[in-house]
Amino acid sequence: MEIQRIYVRQQFQKLHIGGILMRHALEIAQQQNRDRIWLGVYEHNLNAQGFYQHFGFQRVGQHTFTVGTDRQTDFLLAKKL
């Protein structure tokens, strides 16, 4: 199962809203008998990387893509369920 987006507006960050959303996504994955959940996170988004690490995600690869003329890299993270 893939988590595509978890965004929380800056003024609402640190209120544990992201954690509520993440726990809900993990519950759905377990209900669907998934054995792994994965996502991509921008290489320079250190706050998000720390958030995902807190939930047990580990880096398993990376993906480089182009936005306009800007090459960007997402780290691919996965968690075994």
C-alpha positions, 0 to 999 in steps of 0.5 A: 500500500502506498501513502501518497500525501500527508500534508498538514498546514504549518499553523497546525503542525505539532498538534499531532494531526499527522500522527492521527492520519498516519495511524489511520493509514496504518490501520487501513493497511492492516485491515486490508492484510497488506504486508508493507506500506511505502511512500516517497519523501522529498530529500530536503524535507527533514521534518517529514523524514523524522516524522516517518522515521518515528513511525518505523519507516526505513529508506529503501531507495530513491527516485529522481524526477524533473519539475520544469527544469529542476531535478528533484529526488524523493527518498522511498521509505517502507515499513513492514506491517 
